[in-house]
């Protein structure tokens, strides 16, 4: 979350000169613009899709090769069975 540094000025504080107020407003505006840009970057559909794909690739790369081989063998077996069944009907 964005940090807030709001100070409530009481009766005993000295008011800032106009030039200092203008520079503080400009700094606050720049911080707000940066925060909005970061939020827009986080929720951009393309960036969300890229991050999701990266996470999926990372998870797939962590799969044990033996399990991956078994899954590939099972997929190949099912494919061969379906082809055999289709050829047998002809």
Protein Blocks (a to p, Z undefined) as FASTA:
>chain_A
ZZddddcddfkbccddfklmmmmmmmmmmmmmmmmmmmmmmmpmklmmmmmmmmmmmmmm
mpcfklmmmmmmmmmmmmmmmmmmmmmmZZ
